Amino acid sequence: MGEIVLYGKGKGGKGIDDPSKRIARRTIDYGSDVVRWLYDCLSPRATGRHLQGHYSYTRDLVPPFATPQQPYDAICPRFVHAAANKTRAPVNVVHWFPHGRRLLSGTQTGEMTIWNGLQFHFENILQAHNAGIRAMQWNPEENILVSGDQLGIIKFWDQYIYNFQTFQGHKEAICDITVSPTGLKFCSCADDSHAKVWDLRTGEEERAFTGHGWDVKCCHWHPTKGLVATGSKDSQIKLWDPRASEAITTIYCHNNTVSKVQWSPHGQFLASASRDQMVMLMDIRTMSVRRVFKGHQKEVTSICWHPEQEALLASGGHDANLHFWDTFGSSAPLESVIGAHEGPIWSLSWHPLGHLLVSGSNDYSTRFWSRARPGDDSFTDILPKKVALGANEAPIVIPDDMHVGTVFESGVFADPPGPYVPPPPEADANAEAIAAELSAELQKPRSGLSVGEGAERKDLFDTSDFDAEEGRPIAKPDASAKGGDLGGTDAAAAAAGTAAAQQVSPPAGAAAPGAGVTASEST
């Protein structure tokens, strides 16, 4: 932990002694470790130092290359700092400058950001590509940077990050770039099912590796020999001679897409990561699988060898977890950082000295990890809090009278709909009384609106209106048929119909009903 003091006077005329001008910033300085190691090497009475579990022994730490037989002393699980751009975009690739003082990060928007390697603050940013940056690699002379983007464009940059050459390398998105140990050639692969070898001095294509049956996702040049390893979406790993266009051998060890391949620092082992959630370690001397590392819950998206320890390998996955593996030990991870990021870890890069590890993730952040200090108990306690709402808090209980829970049960928060279940009827003490009153009301006779009421009442079979139009005499209904409601008996309606029928005149030539009856009776 270092304290950075801002020198000079600001707008208010305050000097460096003003407490408001002091900014506490975390600093990881490797100078003290190197000085301690040089002192022990030059001192004739130097003896081995035994670290104790207290922070006061931090000054006795030595660089990772000083303890090659102790890979656990080189792992970097301790969170230091999280850096993010103002323009929020996934970080696809991170890469250290050769001198280790600065870090480069490439984002999905094509921006290239430079971060300070000691205090981890922002230094510079430039729009390097018109599409997402997918790969970056320095040449061994450390004066040329090769980068590729999602449009298949390859660019050359000098040590001052000045672009001096641009050309179309592939028709599809570039997935990986690797430079030869001589610095004269480099290889690139893309989603067009083949890899290409280029001349770094002229930028011209020399040959293409056309042996994979699907997209080539990764490639890596051997650190000392003319040997290139490629991994593809067809689950195969092929080894190529850069002077020929045919594969030397094909390795079948994965069951899904090979997302990353990388040679060890001395070139003895080849590590590969795949979507089958496994990391394979192969020995090229015997062409066999030496170790199978299983620890990720989802696909493994990035791996990186320690620059000084061939026994240490770091891997990051789509499950946002970070694992450290001992390639000479057991298949269980040396240390794991669960939830190192809030999204998939796309890239990992060790500091050239090996005391820092940087990870780039889909959560828009670049995070720095350091070695544990004497006295640290847990690495998860110092992890930054999750940005997501309520990620670190206990669930909040909301009273029912606020009806807030219905908001999180609808729209994008809703679960898949199930079968409809009608709500149970609510019990009512007056339900029976209301039902009885309604039944009695329905049984009462009701007045009609179409037949009139009182003296003007007319039944359904009353034809008095039509008789009046035809000039016929209208017979008044009997008093017994008069009623004040529609619910009268059928006798009233029959009496009205009979009275109307008697008023109808018989046709000509027909005898009156009364006359016929009188004659028969007299006879």
C-alpha positions in Angstrom: 0.0 0.0 0.0 1.5 3.3 -1.1 0.6 6.9 -0.6 0.9 9.1 -3.6 1.2 12.8 -2.9 0.2 15.4 -5.6 3.1 17.9 -6.0 2.6 21.5 -6.9 -0.1 24.0 -6.2 -3.6 23.7 -7.5 -6.3 26.2 -8.3 -6.8 27.1 -4.6 -3.1 27.8 -4.1 -2.7 24.8 -1.7 0.7 23.1 -1.5 1.7 19.5 -1.0 1.1 19.7 2.7 -2.7 20.0 2.3 -4.3 16.7 3.5 -7.1 17.1 0.9 -4.4 16.7 -1.9 -3.2 13.3 -0.8 -4.6 10.3 -2.5 -4.1 6.8 -1.1 -3.6 4.3 -3.9 -2.6 0.7 -3.9 0.8 0.1 -5.4 2.6 -3.2 -6.2 6.3 -2.4 -6.5 8.6 -5.3 -7.4 11.7 -3.2 -6.6 11.9 -4.2 -3.0 11.7 -7.9 -3.8 14.4 -7.7 -6.4 16.7 -5.7 -4.1 16.1 -8.3 -1.3 17.0 -11.1 -3.7 20.2 -9.3 -4.9 21.2 -8.6 -1.4 20.8 -12.3 -0.5 22.8 -13.3 -3.6 25.7 -10.9 -2.9 25.8 -11.4 0.9 28.3 -14.0 1.9 26.3 -14.8 5.1 22.9 -15.0 3.5 20.7 -17.8 4.7 17.3 -19.0 3.8 14.5 -16.8 5.1 11.4 -18.4 6.6 8.3 -16.4 6.2 5.8 -16.2 9.1 2.1 -15.4 9.1 2.4 -11.7 9.8 2.4 -8.6 7.5 5.8 -7.6 8.9 7.4 -10.4 6.9 6.3 -8.9 3.6 9.7 -7.2 3.2 11.3 -10.7 3.1 9.4 -11.8 -0.1 11.6 -12.6 -3.1 10.6 -12.6 -6.8 9.0 -15.7 -8.2 12.0 -16.7 -10.3 14.0 -17.0 -7.1 12.0 -20.0 -5.9 11.6 -22.2 -9.0 10.8 -25.3 -6.9 7.9 -23.7 -5.1 5.1 -22.9 -7.6 2.7 -22.1 -4.7 4.8 -19.0 -3.9 4.1 -17.6 -7.4 0.3 -17.9 -7.6 -1.6 -14.6 -7.7 -5.1 -15.0 -6.1 -5.1 -11.7 -4.1 -7.3 -9.0 -5.6 -5.6 -5.6 -6.0 -7.5 -3.3 -8.4 -10.3 -3.3 -10.9 -9.9 -0.9 -13.9 -12.7 0.1 -16.3 -13.1 2.5 -19.2 -15.7 5.2 -19.3 -17.0 3.5 -22.4 -18.4 0.3 -21.0 -17.4 -2.6 -23.3 -16.2 -6.2 -22.8 -12.4 -6.6 -22.5 -11.4 -9.3 -25.1 -7.6 -9.3 -24.7 -5.0 -8.0 -22.2 -1.3 -7.9 -22.8 1.7 -6.5 -20.9 4.3 -4.2 -22.4 7.7 -6.1 -22.6 9.2 -3.9 -19.9 6.3 -4.6 -17.5 5.6 -0.9 -16.6 2.3 -0.7 -18.6 -0.6 -2.9 -19.7 -2.6 -2.9 -22.9 -6.2 -3.9 -23.0 -8.4 -4.3 -26.1 -12.2 -4.0 -26.0 -15.1 -4.9 -28.1 -15.5 -1.4 -29.3 -12.0 -1.3 -30.8 -10.4 0.8 -28.1 -6.9 0.2 -26.9 -6.3 1.4 -23.3 -3.0 1.8 -21.6 -2.9 1.2 -17.8 -0.1 1.9 -15.4 1.6 -1.3 -14.1 2.5 0.0 -10.7 -0.4 2.1 -9.5 -3.0 0.7 -12.0 -4.4 4.0 -13.1 -5.5 5.1 -16.5 -2.8 6.6 -18.8 -4.0 6.8 -22.4 -6.7 5.5 -24.8 -7.0 5.4 -28.5 -9.4 4.1 -31.1 -7.1 1.4 -32.6 -9.7 -0.6 -34.6 -13.1 -0.1 -36.1 -14.3 -3.4 -34.6 -13.6 -5.5 -31.5 -9.9 -6.2 -30.9 -9.5 -10.0 -30.6 -5.7 -10.6 -30.4 -2.4 -8.8 -29.6 1.2 -10.0 -29.5 4.6 -8.4 -29.3 7.6 -9.6 -31.3 10.7 -10.9 -29.4 12.6 -7.7 -30.2 9.8 -5.9 -28.3 9.5 -3.1 -30.9 6.5 -4.3 -33.0 3.0 -5.1 -31.8 0.6 -7.1 -34.0 -3.1 -6.8 -33.4 -6.2 -8.2 -35.1 -9.9 -7.3 -35.0 -13.3 -8.8 -35.7 -13.3 -7.6 -39.3 -10.1 -9.5 -40.2 -7.9 -6.4 -40.2 -4.3 -6.8 -39.0 -2.3 -3.8 -37.8 1.4 -3.2 -36.9 2.3 -0.8 -34.1 5.7 0.4 -32.9 6.8 0.7 -29.2 5.1 4.1 -29.0 1.7 2.6 -30.2 2.0 4.3 -33.5 0.3 2.4 -36.4 2.5 2.1 -39.4 0.9 -0.7 -41.5 -2.6 -2.0 -42.0 -3.9 -4.8 -44.3 -6.8 -7.2 -44.7 -5.6 -10.5 -43.2 -8.8 -12.7 -43.2 -12.3 -12.4 -44.4 -13.8 -13.4 -41.0 -13.1 -12.4 -37.5 -9.5 -13.0 -36.3 -9.3 -15.3 -33.2 -5.6 -15.4 -32.3 -2.2 -14.1 -33.3 1.2 -15.6 -32.5 4.8 -14.5 -33.4 7.7 -16.8 -34.1 10.7 -16.8 -31.7 12.9 -15.3 -34.5 10.5 -12.3 -34.9 10.5 -12.7 -38.7 7.2 -14.6 -39.1 3.8 -14.6 -37.4 0.7 -16.8 -37.6 -2.9 -15.7 -37.5 -6.1 -17.8 -37.4 -9.8 -16.8 -37.9 -13.3 -18.1 -38.3 -12.6 -19.2 -41.9 -11.3 -22.7 -41.2 -7.7 -22.1 -41.8 -4.6 -20.3 -40.4 -2.0 -18.2 -42.3 1.7 -17.6 -41.9 2.9 -14.0 -42.7 6.2 -12.3 -43.2 6.4 -9.7 -40.3 8.7 -7.4 -42.3 6.6 -7.1 -45.4 3.2 -8.2 -44.3 2.8 -10.7 -47.1 1.1 -14.1 -46.8 3.5 -17.0 -47.2 1.2 -20.0 -46.8 -2.1 -21.2 -45.3 -2.8 -24.2 -43.0 -5.9 -25.8 -44.5 -6.5 -29.0 -42.6 -9.3 -28.1 -40.1 -12.9 -28.8 -40.9 -14.2 -25.9 -39.0 -13.3 -22.5 -37.5 -9.7 -22.2 -36.1 -10.1 -20.6 -32.7 -6.5 -20.5 -31.5 -2.9 -20.8 -32.5 0.5 -20.6 -30.7 4.1 -20.8 -32.0 6.6 -23.0 -30.2 9.0 -20.8 -28.1 12.2 -22.4 -29.5 11.3 -24.5 -32.6 9.5 -24.1 -35.9 6.3 -25.7 -34.7 2.8 -24.2 -34.6 -0.1 -25.6 -32.7 -3.7 -24.8 -33.7 -7.1 -25.6 -32.1 -10.4 -25.7 -33.9 -14.1 -25.9 -33.5 -13.9 -29.5 -34.8 -12.4 -30.5 -31.4 -8.9 -31.2 -33.0 -5.5 -29.9 -32.2 -3.0 -29.9 -35.1 0.8 -29.4 -35.1 2.2 -27.7 -38.2 5.5 -27.2 -39.8 5.6 -23.5 -40.9 7.5 -24.5 -44.0 4.8 -26.8 -45.2 1.0 -26.6 -45.6 0.2 -30.0 -44.2 -0.2 -31.0 -40.6 2.5 -33.0 -38.9 0.1 -34.7 -36.5 -3.5 -34.4 -35.2 -4.3 -34.8 -31.5 -7.8 -36.0 -30.4 -8.2 -35.3 -26.7 -11.2 -33.0 -26.5 -14.9 -33.5 -27.1 -15.8 -30.0 -27.9 -14.4 -26.7 -29.3 -10.8 -26.1 -28.5 -10.8 -22.5 -27.3 -7.1 -22.0 -26.4 -3.7 -23.7 -26.9 -0.4 -22.5 -25.4 3.1 -23.9 -25.1 5.0 -23.9 -21.8 7.8 -21.4 -21.4 10.5 -24.0 -22.3 8.3 -25.7 -24.9 8.1 -29.1 -23.2 4.3 -29.2 -22.6 1.3 -28.0 -24.6 -1.8 -26.9 -22.6 -5.2 -26.7 -24.2 -8.6 -25.4 -23.0 -11.9 -26.5 -24.4 -15.7 -26.1 -24.1 -15.8 -29.5 -22.5 -14.8 -27.8 -19.2 -11.4 -29.4 -19.1 -7.8 -28.3 -19.4 -5.4 -30.8 -21.0 -1.7 -31.0 -20.5 0.2 -32.9 -23.3 3.9 -33.9 -23.4 5.1 -33.5 -26.9 8.1 -35.9 -26.3 5.7 -38.8 -25.8 2.7 -37.3 -27.7 0.4 -38.2 -24.8 -1.8 -36.5 -22.3 0.1 -36.0 -19.1 -2.7 -34.3 -16.9 -6.4 -33.6 -17.1 -7.5 -30.7 -15.0 -11.2 -30.5 -14.1 -12.4 -27.6 -12.0 -14.5 -25.3 -14.1 -18.3 -25.6 -14.2 -18.6 -24.2 -17.7 -16.3 -23.9 -20.7 -12.7 -22.8 -20.2 -12.1 -19.6 -22.2 -8.5 -18.7 -21.3 -5.2 -20.2 -20.1 -1.8 -18.7 -19.4 1.5 -20.1 -18.3 3.6 -18.5 -15.7 6.6 -16.8 -17.4 9.1 -18.2 -14.8 7.4 -21.3 -13.4 6.8 -24.1 -15.9 4.9 -25.9 -13.1 2.3 -23.2 -12.8 -0.7 -22.7 -15.1 -3.6 -20.3 -14.7 -7.1 -20.7 -16.3 -10.2 -18.7 -16.5 -13.6 -19.9 -17.6 -17.1 -18.9 -18.6 -18.2 -19.4 -15.0 -16.1 -16.3 -13.9 -13.8 -18.5 -11.8 -10.0 -18.4 -11.7 -7.9 -21.5 -11.1 -4.2 -22.2 -10.6 -2.8 -25.6 -11.5 0.4 -27.4 -10.6 1.5 -29.2 -13.7 3.9 -31.4 -11.8 1.5 -32.2 -9.0 -2.0 -33.4 -8.6 -5.0 -32.7 -10.8 -6.7 -30.6 -8.1 -6.2 -26.8 -8.3 -3.5 -25.2 -6.1 -5.9 -22.3 -5.4 -9.2 -21.1 -6.8 -10.8 -17.7 -6.8 -14.5 -18.3 -7.1 -16.4 -15.3 -8.6 -13.2 -13.5 -9.7 -15.3 -11.6 -12.2 -19.0 -11.0 -12.9 -18.8 -12.5 -16.4 -16.7 -14.8 -18.6 -13.0 -14.3 -18.4 -11.8 -13.8 -21.9 -8.0 -13.2 -21.4 -5.2 -13.7 -18.9 -1.7 -12.3 -18.9 1.2 -12.6 -16.4 3.6 -9.8 -15.7 7.0 -10.5 -17.2 8.4 -11.0 -13.7 5.5 -13.2 -12.7 4.4 -11.3 -9.5 1.1 -10.0 -11.1 -1.7 -11.5 -13.1 -4.2 -9.5 -15.2 -7.6 -10.7 -16.3 -10.0 -9.2 -18.9 -13.6 -10.1 -18.7 -17.0 -9.6 -20.2 -18.1 -7.5 -17.2 -16.2 -4.5 -18.8 -13.4 -4.6 -16.2 -9.7 -5.3 -16.2 -8.6 -6.8 -12.8 -5.1 -7.0 -11.3 -4.1 -9.9 -9.0 -1.0 -10.2 -6.9 0.7 -12.8 -4.7 -0.6 -13.2 -1.2 1.2 -11.4 1.6 2.2 -13.1 4.8 -0.8 -12.8 7.2 -3.6 -13.1 4.6 -6.3 -15.5 5.7 -8.9 -15.3 2.9 -8.8 -14.1 -0.7 -12.6 -13.8 -1.1 -12.9 -11.2 1.7 -11.0 -8.6 -0.3 -12.9 -9.2 -3.6 -14.9 -6.2 -4.8 -18.6 -6.2 -4.2 -20.8 -7.3 -7.1 -22.2 -4.5 -9.2 -25.5 -6.3 -9.7 -28.5 -5.2 -7.6 -28.7 -7.1 -4.3 -25.7 -9.4 -5.1 -24.2 -9.0 -1.6 -27.2 -8.2 0.5 -29.8 -10.4 2.1 -33.2 -10.6 0.5 -35.5 -7.8 1.4 -38.9 -8.7 2.9 -41.6 -6.4 1.7 -45.0 -6.2 3.5 -48.0 -7.5 1.6 -50.0 -4.3 1.8 -47.5 -2.6 -0.5 -48.2 -5.1 -3.3 -44.6 -4.7 -4.6 -44.1 -8.4 -5.1 -46.5 -8.4 -8.1 -44.0 -6.2 -10.0 -41.4 -8.9 -9.8 -43.9 -11.6 -10.8 -44.7 -10.0 -14.2 -43.0 -9.0 -17.4 -39.3 -10.1 -17.7 -39.4 -11.3 -14.0 -42.3 -13.7 -14.5 -41.9 -17.5 -14.4 -43.4 -19.6 -17.2 -47.2 -19.7 -16.9 -48.8 -22.8 -15.4 -52.3 -24.2 -15.5 -55.0 -21.7 -14.3 -56.3 -22.4 -10.8 -59.4 -20.4 -10.0 -59.3 -18.6 -6.6 -61.5 -20.2 -3.9 -64.8 -18.4 -3.2 -64.8 -16.2 -0.1 -67.1 -17.3 2.7 -69.9 -14.7 3.4 -72.2 -14.9 6.5 -75.1 -13.2 4.6 -74.8 -15.4 1.5 -77.7 -17.6 2.4 -80.0 -14.8 3.4 -79.3 -12.9 0.2 -80.0 -16.1 -1.9 -83.3 -16.6 -0.1 -84.4 -13.0 -0.7 -83.5 -13.2 -4.3 -85.5 -16.5 -4.8 -88.5 -14.9 -3.2 -88.2 -11.9 -5.4 -88.2 -14.0 -8.5 -91.3 -15.9 -7.5 -93.4 -12.7 -7.2 -95.6 -11.7 -10.2 -94.1 -8.8 -12.1 -95.8 -6.1 -14.2 -95.3 -6.2 -17.9 -94.2 -3.2 -19.9 -95.8 -4.2 -23.2 -99.5 -5.0 -22.2 -100.3 -2.0 -19.9 -101.7 -1.9 -16.4 -105.1 -1.3 -14.8 -108.0 -0.4 -17.1 -105.7 -0.1 -20.1 -104.4 -3.6 -19.7 -104.3 -5.7 -22.8 -103.6 -9.4 -23.1 -101.6 -11.1 -25.8 -104.7 -12.4 -27.6 -106.5 -9.0 -27.6 -107.3 -7.9 -31.2 -109.1 -4.7 -30.4 -106.5 -2.5 -32.0 -106.9 -4.4 -35.3 -110.7 -4.4 -35.1 -110.7 -0.7 -34.7 -108.7 -0.2 -37.8 -111.1 -2.5 -39.8 -114.2 -0.6 -38.5 -115.4 -3.4 -36.4 -117.1 -2.8 -33.0 -114.8 -3.2 -30.0 -116.0 -5.3 -27.1 -114.8 -4.2 -23.7 -113.4 -7.0 -21.6 -115.2 -8.5 -18.7 -114.5 -6.9 -15.3 -113.5 -10.3 -14.0 -110.7 -10.4 -16.6 -109.3 -7.1 -15.5 -106.1 -7.3 -13.5 -103.4 -5.1 -12.4 -100.6 -7.3 -13.2 -99.1 -9.6 -15.9 -99.2 -12.5 -13.6 -103.0 -13.1 -14.0 -104.4 -16.6 -14.7 -104.9 -18.0 -18.1 -108.7 -17.8 -17.5 -108.6 -14.0 -17.9 -106.8 -14.3 -21.2 -109.3 -17.0 -22.4 -112.3 -14.8 -21.4 -110.9 -11.8 -23.3 -110.4 -14.0 -26.4 -113.9 -15.4 -26.2 -115.4 -11.9 -25.9 -113.5 -10.8 -28.9 -114.6 -13.8 -30.9 -118.4 -13.2 -30.2 -118.1 -9.7 -31.6 -117.0 -11.0 -35.0 -120.0 -11.0 -37.5 -120.7 -14.3 -39.2 -120.5 -14.6 -42.9 -123.4 -14.1 -45.2 -125.8 -17.1 -45.5 -124.7 -18.6 -42.3 -127.2 -19.1 -39.5 -126.7 -17.5 -36.1 -125.5 -19.9 -33.5 -128.3 -18.8 -31.2 -131.1 -19.5 -33.8 -130.0 -23.0 -34.4 -130.1 -23.9 -30.8 -133.6 -22.4 -30.3 -135.1 -24.4 -33.2 -133.7 -27.6 -32.0 -134.9 -27.0 -28.5 -138.4 -26.1 -29.7 -138.5 -29.3 -31.8 
